[in-house]
Amino acid sequence: MWTAENWKEYEVLDASSGEKLERWGKYILVRPDPQVIWNTPKGPEWSKIDGHYKRSAKGGGEWDVKKLPESWQIRYGKLAFQLKPLGFKHTGLFPEQAVNWDWFSELILQAGRPIRVLNLFAYTGGATLAALLAGASVTHVDASKGMVAWAKENAALSGLADRNVRWLVDDCTKFVQRELRRGNRYDAVILDPPSYGRGPKGEVWKIEETIYPLLLSLAGILSDQPLFMLLNSYTTGLQPGTMAYMLKSSLKKYCPAVIRADEIGLPIKGSDLVLPCGCAGRVVF
């Protein structure tokens, strides 16, 4: 498992009974997590929280905010992120992805040449900021206007607003098709797709139906000297073996590319346990 171990301002303090106890800067949150199917004793720290996202028996849920501001910031190295308690339990950041940021940042730094990165389903820009900091130029694409605006805010907080980046509100699949027709090429591609979603014009995304055709299209927009590809998944059905097979078969013209897939996770403080947080497939060309 690839583990995000370098955080200073975030940590999983404990996990039990379908929930995880997390520190985000100076604030402590409790959020549901479907991976936490064990029931271990909860210590006194569970009662000293600032916010709790509670599931509803009717579906969805809501935040029980005790001492939580509307927004606050945390940092990962030189990167800064604005956090907010959102619906569907989120805060605007997936901290486990830091292990992938570290991985591809090193590749970009070692490349010794300009690297053009395409970041699809780019959310609030964690991967975009990491790639910019490493010296790449980035095309950041997400279907949500609000998330793209949030990513721009994070770039400004991180001192990266003047870097070479294009911010695009677009359906990722349609954007890739247009890039194919235009003949635009990229040295690296990052994908962090949802299990289900809708584009800006109501386009439906179902990962099981659309991810493989998208990978086939992406094989056509890689440059003559591609550097890497990263695919993330939070969908239970896309296990590491499945991800590796999809990447190998869709990118077969680039063999012998090095393809690895594994779970990613977050260490749980005070134990040798790691909380699973999905899977990632990595390609180094």
PAZAPA-4460 file (N, C-alpha, C; in steps of 0.05 Angstrom, whole numbers, plus 32768, in hexadecimal, padded with zeros to 4 digits):
% residues 285
    n_x    n_y    n_z   ca_x   ca_y   ca_z    c_x    c_y    c_z   seq   type   mol
   8011   7FE8   8000   8000   8000   8000   8012   8019   8000     1      M     A
   800A   802D   7FF0   8017   8047   7FF0   800A   8058   8005     2      W     A
   801A   8063   8017   800F   8071   802F   8018   808E   802F     3      T     A
   8005   80A0   8034   800B   80BD   8036   8015   80C2   8052     4      A     A
   802F   80C2   8056   803B   80C3   8071   8048   80DF   8077     5      E     A
   8047   80F1   8064   8057   810A   8068   8046   8122   8071     6      N     A
   802D   811E   8079   801D   8134   8082   8026   813E   809E     7      W     A
   8025   8158   80A2   802A   8164   80BC   8010   816F   80C8     8      K     A
   7FFE   8178   80B6   7FE6   8186   80C0   7FCD   8176   80BC     9      E     A
   7FD0   815C   80B5   7FB9   814A   80B3   7FC2   812F   80BE    10      Y     A
   7FAF   8121   80CC   7FB4   8106   80D4   7F9A   80F8   80DC    11      E     A
   7F9A   80DE   80D7   7F84   80CD   80E1   7F8B   80C6   80FE    12      V     A
   7F7B   80CF   8111   7F80   80C9   812D   7F76   80AE   8136    13      L     A
   7F60   80A5   812A   7F54   808B   8131   7F3F   8085   811D    14      D     A
   7F35   806C   811D   7F20   8063   810B   7F11   804C   8119    15      A     A
   7EF7   804E   811A   7EE7   8039   8126   7EC9   803C   811F    16      S     A
   7EBB   8026   811E   7E9E   8026   811B   7E94   8037   8103    17      S     A
   7EA2   8034   80ED   7E99   8042   80D4   7EA1   805F   80D2    18      G     A
   7EB2   8068   80E4   7EBA   8084   80E4   7ED8   8087   80E8    19      E     A
   7EE3   809E   80DF   7EFF   80A4   80E4   7F00   80BF   80F2    20      K     A
   7F13   80C1   8104   7F19   80D9   8114   7F32   80E6   8108    21      L     A
   7F2F   80FF   80FE   7F45   810C   80EF   7F4C   8127   80FB    22      E     A
   7F65   812E   80F9   7F6E   8149   80FF   7F75   8157   80E5    23      R     A
   7F66   816D   80E0   7F6B   817E   80C9   7F76   8199   80D3    24      W     A
   7F90   819C   80D5   7F9B   81B4   80E2   7F95   81B3   80FF    25      G     A
   7F87   81C8   810A   7F80   81C8   8126   7F64   81BE   812C    26      K     A
   7F56   81B4   8117   7F3B   81AB   811B   7F39   818D   8119    27      Y     A
   7F27   8182   812A   7F23   8165   812B   7F08   815E   811F    28      I     A
   7F07   814C   810B   7EEE   8145   80FE   7EE9   8127   8101    29      L     A
   7ED0   811F   8101   7EC8   8104   80FF   7EB7   8101   80E5    30      V     A
   7EC0   80EE   80D4   7EB2   80EA   80BB   7EAD   80CC   80B7    31      R     A
   7E98   80C4   80A9   7E93   80A8   80A3   7EA7   809E   808F    32      P     A
   7EAE   8084   8091   7EC0   8077   807E   7EB7   805A   807B    33      D     A
   7EAF   8052   8062   7EA5   8037   805E   7EB9   8021   8063    34      P     A
   7ED3   8029   8062   7EE8   8015   8066   7EEA   800D   8084    35      Q     A
   7EE0   801D   8096   7EE4   8018   80B2   7ECD   8006   80BC    36      V     A
   7ED1   7FED   80B9   7EBC   7FDA   80C1   7EC2   7FCC   80DB    37      I     A
   7ED8   7FD5   80E8   7EDF   7FCA   8103   7ED2   7FDC   8119    38      W     A
   7ED0   7FD0   8130   7EC4   7FDE   8147   7ED7   7FDC   815E    39      N     A
   7EE9   7FEF   8160   7EFD   7FEF   8176   7EF6   8006   818A    40      T     A
   7EFF   8004   81A3   7EF8   8018   81B7   7F00   8034   81AE    41      P     A
   7EEF   8048   81B3   7EF5   8063   81AD   7EFF   8072   81C6    42      K     A
   7F16   807F   81C3   7F22   808D   81DA   7F15   80A8   81DF    43      G     A
   7F1E   80B7   81F3   7F12   80D1   81FA   7F15   80E6   81E4    44      P     A
   7F28   80E2   81D2   7F2D   80F6   81BD   7F15   80F8   81AA    45      E     A
   7F04   80E3   81A9   7EEC   80E4   8198   7ED8   80F8   81A2    46      W     A
   7ED9   8100   81BB   7EC6   8113   81C5   7ED0   8130   81C2    47      S     A
   7EE8   8134   81B9   7EF4   814F   81B6   7EF5   8156   8199    48      K     A
   7EDE   8159   818C   7EDE   815D   816F   7ED2   8179   8169    49      I     A
   7ED8   8182   8151   7ECD   819C   8147   7EB8   8199   8132    50      D     A
   7EB5   8182   8126   7EA1   817D   8112   7E9C   815F   810E    51      G     A
   7E83   8158   8108   7E7C   813B   8105   7E68   8139   80EE    52      H     A
   7E70   812A   80D9   7E5D   8125   80C3   7E4D   810C   80CA    53      Y     A
   7E33   810F   80CC   7E22   80F9   80D5   7E11   80F0   80BD    54      K     A
   7E12   80D6   80B8   7E01   80CA   80A4   7DE4   80CA   80AC    55      R     A
   7DD2   80CD   8098   7DB5   80CB   809D   7DAB   80B0   8095    56      S     A
   7D98   80A6   80A4   7D8B   808C   809C   7D7C   808E   8082    57      A     A
   7D76   80A6   8079   7D67   80AB   8060   7D7A   80AF   8049    58      K     A
   7D94   80AE   804E   7DA8   80B4   803A   7DB5   80CF   803E    59      G     A
   7DCE   80D1   8035   7DDC   80EB   8038   7DE4   80EF   8055    60      G     A
   7DE4   8108   805D   7DEB   810E   8079   7DF0   812C   807B    61      G     A
   7DFB   8134   8092   7E01   8151   8096   7E16   8154   80AC    62      E     A
   7E22   816B   80AC   7E37   8172   80C0   7E2A   817B   80DA    63      W     A
   7E34   8171   80F0   7E2E   817C   810A   7E47   818C   8111    64      D     A
   7E46   81A6   810D   7E5D   81B7   8111   7E5D   81C2   812D    65      V     A
   7E72   81BC   813C   7E74   81C5   8158   7E85   81DE   815A    66      K     A
   7E9E   81DC   8151   7EB0   81F4   8152   7EC0   81F6   8139    67      K     A
   7EB2   81F4   8122   7EBF   81F4   8108   7EB9   820D   80F8    68      L     A
   7ECD   821B   80EE   7EC8   8232   80DD   7EBD   822B   80C2    69      P     A
   7EB5   823E   80B2   7EAB   8239   8097   7EC1   822E   8086    70      E     A
   7ED9   8237   808A   7EF0   822D   807B   7F0A   8232   808B    71      S     A
   7F1E   8222   8085   7F39   8225   8091   7F4D   8219   807F    72      W     A
   7F67   821C   8086   7F7C   8213   8074   7F8E   81FF   8082    73      Q     A
   7F99   81ED   8071   7FAF   81DC   807A   7FC4   81DB   8064    74      I     A
   7FDC   81D3   806B   7FF2   81D2   8058   7FFE   81B6   8055    75      R     A
   8008   81B1   803E   8018   8199   8039   8032   81A2   802C    76      Y     A
   8047   81A4   803D   805F   81B0   8033   805A   81CD   802B    77      G     A
   8060   81D4   8011   805C   81EF   8007   8040   81F3   7FFC    78      K     A
   802F   81DF   7FFC   8014   81E1   7FF1   8000   81E8   8007    79      L     A
   7FED   81F9   8000   7FD9   8202   8013   7FBD   81FC   8008    80      A     A
   7FAB   81F3   8019   7F90   81EB   8011   7F7B   81F8   8023    81      F     A
   7F67   8203   8016   7F4F   820D   8024   7F3C   81F6   8028    82      Q     A
   7F33   81F2   8041   7F20   81DC   8047   7F05   81E7   804F    83      L     A
   7EF0   81D8   8049   7ED5   81E0   8050   7EC5   81C6   8056    84      K     A
   7EB4   81C6   806A   7EA3   81AE   806E   7E8D   81AE   8059    85      P     A
   7E8F   819A   8046   7E7C   8198   8030   7E67   8182   8035    86      L     A
   7E52   8182   8024   7E40   816C   8024   7E4E   8152   801B    87      G     A
   7E42   813B   8021   7E4F   8122   801A   7E69   811E   8029    88      F     A
   7E6C   812A   8040   7E81   8126   8054   7E9C   8131   804D    89      K     A
   7E9F   813E   8036   7EBA   8146   802D   7EC3   8161   8038    90      H     A
   7EDD   8166   8035   7EE9   8180   803E   7EF6   818F   8028    91      T     A
   7EF7   8183   8010   7F04   8190   7FF9   7F20   8186   7FF5    92      G     A
   7F28   8171   8002   7F43   8166   7FFF   7F43   8148   8006    93      L     A
   7F52   8139   7FF6   7F56   811C   7FFC   7F73   8119   8004    94      F     A
   7F79   8119   801E   7F95   8119   8027   7FA6   8101   801F    95      P     A
   7F99   80EA   801B   7FA8   80D2   8013   7FB6   80D6   7FF8    96      E     A
   7FAC   80E9   7FE8   7FB8   80EE   7FCE   7FD4   80FA   7FCF    97      Q     A
   7FDC   8103   7FE7   7FF7   810E   7FEA   800D   80FA   7FE2    98      A     A
   8007   80E0   7FE6   801B   80CC   7FDF   801F   80CB   7FC1    99      V     A
   800A   80D1   7FB1   800D   80D3   7F94   801A   80ED   7F8C   100      N     A
   8013   8103   7F9A   8021   811D   7F94   803F   811A   7F96   101      W     A
   8048   810D   7FAC   8065   810A   7FB0   8071   80F9   7F9A   102      D     A
   8063   80E4   7F91   806D   80D2   7F7D   8071   80E1   7F62   103      W     A
   805C   80EE   7F58   8060   80FA   7F3D   8070   8114   7F3E   104      F     A
   8070   8121   7F55   8081   8139   7F57   809E   8132   7F53   105      S     A
   80A7   811C   7F5E   80C3   8113   7F5B   80C9   810D   7F3E   106      E     A
   80B5   8100   7F30   80B9   80FA   7F13   80BC   8114   7F03   107      L     A
   80AC   8128   7F09   80AD   8141   7EFA   80C8   814F   7EFF   108      I     A
   80D0   814F   7F18   80E9   815C   7F1F   8101   814F   7F12   109      L     A
   8100   8134   7F0F   8116   8125   7F04   8116   8125   7EE5   110      Q     A
   8100   812D   7ED9   80FD   812B   7EBC   8112   813C   7EAD   111      A     A
   8118   8154   7EB8   812C   8165   7EAB   8122   8172   7E91   112      G     A
   8108   8174   7E8E   80FC   8180   7E76   80E0   818A   7E7D   113      R     A
   80D5   819C   7E6D   80BA   81A6   7E73   80A6   818F   7E71   114      P     A
   8094   818D   7E85   8080   8178   7E86   8064   8185   7E85   115      I     A
   8053   817C   7E72   8038   8185   7E70   8026   816F   7E7D   116      R     A
   8017   8178   7E91   8005   8165   7EA0   7FE8   816C   7E9B   117      V     A
   7FD9   8157   7E96   7FBC   8159   7E94   7FAF   814D   7EAD   118      L     A
   7FA1   815D   7EBD   7F95   8154   7ED5   7F77   8154   7ED1   119      N     A
   7F6B   813C   7ED0   7F4F   8138   7ECB   7F40   8131   7EE5   120      L     A
   7F27   813B   7EE7   7F17   8138   7EFF   7F28   8145   7F16   121      F     A
   7F31   815D   7F12   7F47   8168   7F21   7F3E   8174   7F3C   122      A     A
   7F24   8176   7F41   7F19   817D   7F5C   7F25   8198   7F65   123      Y     A
   7F2F   8199   7F7E   7F38   81B3   7F89   7F56   81B7   7F85   124      T     A
   7F62   81A6   7F74   7F7D   81AC   7F6A   7F95   81A1   7F79   125      G     A
   7F92   818E   7F8B   7FA9   8184   7F99   7FBF   817A   7F86   126      G     A
   7FB8   8169   7F73   7FCC   815F   7F60   7FD6   8175   7F4E   127      A     A
   7FC5   8187   7F46   7FCD   819E   7F35   7FE3   81AE   7F43   128      T     A
   7FDE   81B5   7F5D   7FF1   81C5   7F6C   800C   81B6   7F6F   129      L     A
   800B   819C   7F74   8024   818D   7F77   8034   818C   7F5D   130      A     A
   8026   8189   7F47   8034   8189   7F2D   803F   81A4   7F26   131      A     A
   8030   81BA   7F2C   803A   81D5   7F27   8053   81DA   7F38   132      L     A
   8052   81D3   7F51   8069   81D7   7F63   8082   81C9   7F59   133      L     A
   807E   81B1   7F4D   8094   81A2   7F43   809F   81AD   7F28   134      A     A
   8091   81C0   7F1C   809B   81CE   7F04   808C   81C7   7EEB   135      G     A
   8077   81B7   7EEC   8067   81B0   7ED4   8054   81C6   7ECD   136      A     A
   804B   81C6   7EB4   8033   81D6   7EAC   801B   81C3   7EAD   137      S     A
   8004   81CD   7EB5   7FED   81BC   7EBB   7FD4   81C7   7EAD   138      V     A
   7FC5   81B4   7EA1   7FA9   81BA   7E98   7F97   81AC   7EAC   139      T     A
   7F88   81BC   7EBB   7F77   81B3   7ED1   7F5A   81B3   7EC7   140      H     A
   7F4E   819B   7EC7   7F32   8199   7EBC   7F20   818C   7ED1   141      V     A
   7F09   8199   7ED6   7EF5   818E   7EE7   7EDA   8198   7EDE   142      D     A
   7EC5   8188   7EE2   7EAA   8190   7ED9   7E9D   81A4   7EEA   143      A     A
   7EA7   81A8   7F03   7E9A   81BB   7F16   7EA8   81D6   7F16   144      S     A
   7E99   81EA   7F0F   7EA3   8206   7F0F   7EAD   820E   7F2B   145      K     A
   7E9E   8205   7F40   7EA5   820C   7F5B   7EC0   81FF   7F63   146      G     A
   7EC4   81E6   7F5B   7EDD   81D9   7F62   7EF5   81E5   7F54   147      M     A
   7EF2   81ED   7F3B   7F07   81FA   7F2D   7F0E   8215   7F3A   148      V     A
   7EFA   8223   7F43   7EFF   823D   7F51   7F0E   8237   7F6C   149      A     A
   7F06   8222   7F79   7F13   821A   7F92   7F31   8213   7F8D   150      W     A
   7F36   8205   7F77   7F51   81FD   7F70   7F62   8216   7F6B   151      A     A
   7F56   822A   7F5E   7F65   8243   7F59   7F6C   8251   7F74   152      K     A
   7F59   8250   7F86   7F5E   825B   7FA1   7F75   824D   7FAF   153      E     A
   7F75   8232   7FAD   7F8B   8223   7FB9   7FA6   822A   7FAC   154      N     A
   7FA6   822E   7F91   7FBE   8236   7F83   7FC8   8251   7F8D   155      A     A
   7FB6   8264   7F92   7FBE   827E   7F9C   7FCA   827C   7FB8   156      A     A
   7FBC   826B   7FC9   7FC6   8268   7FE4   7FE2   825B   7FE5   157      L     A
   7FE8   824B   7FD1   8001   823D   7FCF   8017   824D   7FC1   158      S     A
   8010   8265   7FB8   8023   8275   7FA9   8029   826B   7F8D   159      G     A
   8015   825D   7F81   8019   8251   7F67   8006   825D   7F51   160      L     A
   7FF9   8272   7F58   7FE5   827E   7F45   7FF1   8287   7F2B   161      A     A
   800B   828E   7F2B   8018   8298   7F13   8026   8282   7F03   162      D     A
   8023   8269   7F0B   802F   8252   7EFC   801F   824D   7EE3   163      R     A
   802B   823C   7ED2   8020   8235   7EB7   8009   8221   7EBB   164      N     A
   7FF0   822A   7EBE   7FDA   8219   7EC2   7FC1   8223   7EB3   165      V     A
   7FB2   8211   7EA7   7F98   8217   7E9B   7F83   820B   7EAD   166      R     A
   7F6F   821C   7EB5   7F59   8213   7EC5   7F40   8210   7EB3   167      W     A
   7F36   81F8   7EB1   7F20   81F3   7E9E   7F08   81E5   7EAC   168      L     A
   7EF0   81F0   7EA8   7ED7   81E4   7EB0   7ECC   81D5   7E98   169      V     A
   7ECD   81BA   7E99   7EC6   81AB   7E82   7EC1   818E   7E89   170      D     A
   7EB2   8180   7E78   7EAE   8163   7E7B   7EC8   8156   7E72   171      D     A
   7ED4   8146   7E83   7EEF   813B   7E7E   7EF0   812A   7E65   172      C     A
   7EDD   8119   7E61   7EDD   8107   7E4A   7EDB   8117   7E30   173      T     A
   7EC9   812B   7E2F   7EC6   813B   7E17   7EDF   814C   7E12   174      K     A
   7EEC   8156   7E28   7F04   8166   7E24   7F1A   8155   7E18   175      F     A
   7F1D   813C   7E21   7F32   812A   7E16   7F2D   8125   7DF8   176      V     A
   7F14   8121   7DF0   7F0D   811D   7DD4   7F15   8135   7DC3   177      Q     A
   7F10   814D   7DCE   7F17   8165   7DBF   7F35   8168   7DBD   178      R     A
   7F44   8161   7DD2   7F61   8163   7DD1   7F6C   814F   7DBD   179      E     A
   7F60   8138   7DBA   7F68   8125   7DA5   7F65   8131   7D8A   180      L     A
   7F4F   813E   7D85   7F4A   814A   7D6A   7F5D   8162   7D65   181      R     A
   7F63   8171   7D7A   7F75   8188   7D78   7F92   8180   7D74   182      R     A
   7F98   8167   7D7C   7FB4   815E   7D7B   7FC5   8167   7D92   183      G     A
   7FB8   8170   7DA8   7FC7   8178   7DC0   7FD2   815F   7DCF   184      N     A
   7FE9   8161   7DDA   7FF6   814A   7DE7   8000   8152   7E02   185      R     A
   8001   813E   7E14   800A   8142   7E30   801F   812D   7E38   186      Y     A
   8031   8135   7E49   8045   8123   7E53   803C   8112   7E6A   187      D     A
   8027   811A   7E78   801E   810C   7E8F   8000   8111   7E92   188      A     A
   7FF2   80FD   7E9D   7FD5   80FF   7EA1   7FCF   80F5   7EBE   189      V     A
   7FBE   8104   7ECC   7FB5   80FD   7EE6   7F96   80FB   7EE5   190      I     A
   7F8B   80E5   7EEF   7F6E   80E1   7EEF   7F65   80DA   7F0B   191      L     A
   7F52   80E9   7F15   7F46   80E3   7F30   7F28   80E3   7F2E   192      D     A
   7F1D   80D0   7F1E   7F01   80D1   7F17   7EEF   80C8   7F2E   193      P     A
   7ED7   80D3   7F30   7EC3   80CA   7F43   7EB7   80AF   7F3A   194      P     A
   7EA9   80A1   7F4C   7E9B   8089   7F43   7E83   8091   7F32   195      S     A
   7E77   80A7   7F38   7E60   80B1   7F29   7E60   80CF   7F2A   196      Y     A
   7E59   80DB   7F14   7E57   80F8   7F13   7E4A   8102   7EFA   197      G     A
   7E47   811D   7EF9   7E3B   812A   7EE2   7E4C   8141   7ED9   198      R     A
   7E4D   8144   7EBE   7E5D   815A   7EB3   7E4D   8174   7EB4   199      G     A
   7E59   818A   7EAA   7E4C   81A5   7EAC   7E32   81A7   7E9D   200      P     A
   7E2E   8195   7E8A   7E15   8195   7E7A   7E04   817C   7E80   201      K     A
   7E09   8170   7E97   7DF9   8158   7E9E   7E04   813E   7E94   202      G     A
   7E1C   813E   7E89   7E27   8125   7E7F   7E2C   8112   7E96   203      E     A
   7E24   80F9   7E92   7E25   80E5   7EA7   7E40   80D6   7EA6   204      V     A
   7E4D   80D4   7EBD   7E66   80C5   7EC0   7E61   80AD   7ED2   205      W     A
   7E66   8095   7EC8   7E66   807D   7ED9   7E81   806F   7ED4   206      K     A
   7E91   806D   7EE9   7EAC   8065   7EE5   7EAF   804A   7ED8   207      I     A
   7E9E   8037   7EDF   7EA1   801C   7ED4   7E9C   801B   7EB6   208      E     A
   7E8C   802E   7EAC   7E85   802F   7E90   7E97   8041   7E7F   209      E     A
   7EA3   8055   7E8C   7EB0   8069   7E7C   7ECE   806C   7E80   210      T     A
   7ED9   8060   7E95   7EF5   8064   7E9A   7F07   8056   7E85   211      I     A
   7F00   803E   7E7C   7F12   8031   7E69   7F12   803F   7E4E   212      Y     A
   7EFB   8047   7E43   7EFB   8056   7E2A   7F0B   8070   7E2D   213      P     A
   7F0A   807D   7E44   7F19   8095   7E48   7F37   808F   7E48   214      L     A
   7F40   8079   7E55   7F5C   8072   7E54   7F66   806D   7E38   215      L     A
   7F55   8060   7E28   7F5D   805C   7E0C   7F61   8076   7DFD   216      L     A
   7F4F   8089   7E03   7F52   80A4   7DF6   7F6B   80B2   7E00   217      S     A
   7F71   80AF   7E1A   7F88   80BD   7E25   7FA2   80B2   7E19   218      L     A
   7FA2   8099   7E11   7FBA   808E   7E05   7FC1   809D   7DEB   219      A     A
   7FAD   80AA   7DDF   7FB1   80B9   7DC7   7FBA   80D5   7DCB   220      G     A
   7FB9   80DF   7DE3   7FC2   80FB   7DE7   7FDC   80FD   7DF7   221      I     A
   7FE9   80E6   7DFB   8003   80E7   7E08   8019   80F0   7DF4   222      L     A
   802C   80FE   7DFE   8042   8108   7DED   8054   80F1   7DE3   223      S     A
   8068   80F8   7DD3   807B   80E4   7DCA   808E   80DB   7DE1   224      D     A
   808F   80EC   7DF6   80A0   80E5   7E0D   808F   80E7   7E27   225      Q     A
   807B   80D5   7E2A   806A   80D7   7E42   807A   80D1   7E5B   226      P     A
   8072   80DD   7E71   8080   80D9   7E8A   8071   80C6   7E9D   227      L     A
   8057   80CC   7EA2   8048   80BB   7EB5   802A   80BE   7EB0   228      F     A
   801C   80AB   7EBC   7FFE   80AD   7EBE   7FF7   80A3   7ED9   229      M     A
   7FE3   80B0   7EE5   7FD9   80A9   7EFF   7FBA   80A6   7EFE   230      L     A
   7FB0   808F   7F07   7F93   808B   7F08   7F8C   8084   7F25   231      L     A
   7F79   8093   7F30   7F6F   808E   7F4B   7F53   8082   7F49   232      N     A
   7F4B   8073   7F5E   7F30   8068   7F5F   7F28   8064   7F7C   233      S     A
   7F10   806C   7F82   7F03   8067   7F9C   7EED   8052   7F9A   234      Y     A
   7EEA   8047   7F81   7ED5   8034   7F7C   7EDD   8018   7F84   235      T     A
   7ECD   800B   7F93   7ED5   7FF0   7F9E   7EDB   7FDD   7F88   236      T     A
   7ECD   7FDE   7F71   7ED1   7FCA   7F5C   7EEB   7FCD   7F4D   237      G     A
   7EF8   7FE5   7F4F   7F11   7FE9   7F41   7F28   7FE4   7F54   238      L     A
   7F2E   7FCB   7F57   7F44   7FC2   7F68   7F5F   7FC7   7F59   239      Q     A
   7F76   7FC6   7F68   7F8F   7FCB   7F5B   7F95   7FBA   7F42   240      P     A
   7F8E   7FA0   7F44   7F92   7F8F   7F2C   7F82   7F98   7F14   241      G     A
   7F69   7FA0   7F19   7F59   7FAA   7F03   7F64   7FC3   7EF7   242      T     A
   7F6D   7FD6   7F08   7F79   7FEF   7EFE   7F92   7FEA   7EEE   243      M     A
   7FA3   7FD8   7EF8   7FBC   7FD2   7EE9   7FB6   7FC6   7ECE   244      A     A
   7FA2   7FB4   7ECD   7F9B   7FA8   7EB3   7F90   7FBC   7E9F   245      Y     A
   7F7F   7FCE   7EA9   7F74   7FE3   7E98   7F8A   7FF5   7E8D   246      M     A
   7F9C   7FFD   7E9E   7FB2   800E   7E95   7FC4   8000   7E81   247      L     A
   7FCB   7FE7   7E87   7FDD   7FD8   7E75   7FD0   7FD4   7E5A   248      K     A
   7FB7   7FCD   7E59   7FAA   7FC7   7E3F   7FA4   7FE1   7E2F   249      S     A
   7F9E   7FF7   7E3D   7F98   8010   7E2E   7FB2   801E   7E25   250      S     A
   7FC8   8018   7E33   7FE1   8026   7E2C   7FF5   8012   7E20   251      L     A
   7FEC   7FFD   7E13   7FFE   7FE7   7E0B   8012   7FF1   7DF6   252      K     A
   800C   8006   7DE7   801F   800F   7DD3   8038   801C   7DE0   253      K     A
   8035   8022   7DFA   804C   802E   7E09   805C   801A   7E19   254      Y     A
   8056   8001   7E17   8065   7FEC   7E25   8082   7FEE   7E1B   255      C     A
   8096   7FEB   7E2D   8093   7FE0   7E48   8091   7FF5   7E5E   256      P     A
   807C   8004   7E5E   8077   8016   7E74   8075   8007   7E8F   257      A     A
   807D   8014   7EA5   807C   8007   7EBF   8061   800E   7ECB   258      V     A
   8050   7FFA   7ED0   8035   7FFE   7EDA   8033   7FF0   7EF5   259      I     A
   802B   8000   7F09   8026   7FF5   7F24   800C   8000   7F2E   260      R     A
   7FFE   7FEF   7F3E   7FE5   7FF8   7F4A   7FE4   7FED   7F66   261      A     A
   7FD9   7FFD   7F79   7FD8   7FF4   7F95   7FC4   8005   7FA3   262      D     A
   7FBD   7FFD   7FBC   7FAD   800E   7FCD   7FBD   8026   7FD6   263      E     A
   7FAE   803C   7FDC   7FBB   8052   7FEA   7FAD   8056   8005   264      I     A
   7FBB   8061   8018   7FB0   8062   8033   7FBC   8078   8044   265      G     A
   7FB1   807B   805C   7FBA   808E   8070   7FC1   8080   808A   266      L     A
   7FD8   8085   8095   7FDF   8079   80AF   7FCC   8082   80C5   267      P     A
   7FC6   8070   80D8   7FB6   8077   80EF   7FC8   807B   8107   268      I     A
   7FC7   8093   8112   7FD9   809C   8127   7FDA   8087   813E   269      K     A
   7FF2   8083   8148   7FF5   8072   8160   7FF1   8054   815B   270      G     A
   7FF2   804C   8142   7FEF   8030   813B   7FFF   802A   8123   271      S     A
   8001   8010   811C   800E   8008   8103   7FFA   8003   80ED   272      D     A
   7FE1   800D   80F1   7FCC   8008   80DD   7FCB   801F   80C9   273      L     A
   7FC1   8018   80B1   7FBE   802B   809C   7FA1   802A   8092   274      V     A
   7F94   8041   808F   7F78   8042   8086   7F78   8042   8068   275      L     A
   7F6C   802D   805B   7F6B   802D   803D   7F59   8043   8033   276      P     A
   7F62   8050   801D   7F53   8067   8012   7F51   8065   7FF4   277      C     A
   7F4E   804D   7FE9   7F4B   804A   7FCC   7F64   803E   7FC0   278      G     A
   7F65   8040   7FA6   7F7B   8034   7F97   7F87   8049   7F83   279      C     A
   7F9F   8043   7F7A   7FAC   8054   7F66   7FBB   8042   7F53   280      A     A
   7FBA   8049   7F39   7FCA   803C   7F25   7FDF   8050   7F1A   281      G     A
   7FF8   8049   7F1A   800E   805A   7F12   801C   804F   7EF9   282      R     A
   8021   8060   7EE6   8030   8058   7ECE   8048   806A   7ECB   283      V     A
   805F   805F   7EC7   8077   806E   7EC1   8081   8064   7EA6   284      V     A
   8082   8077   7E93   8089   8070   7E77   80A7   806F   7E73   285      F     A
***
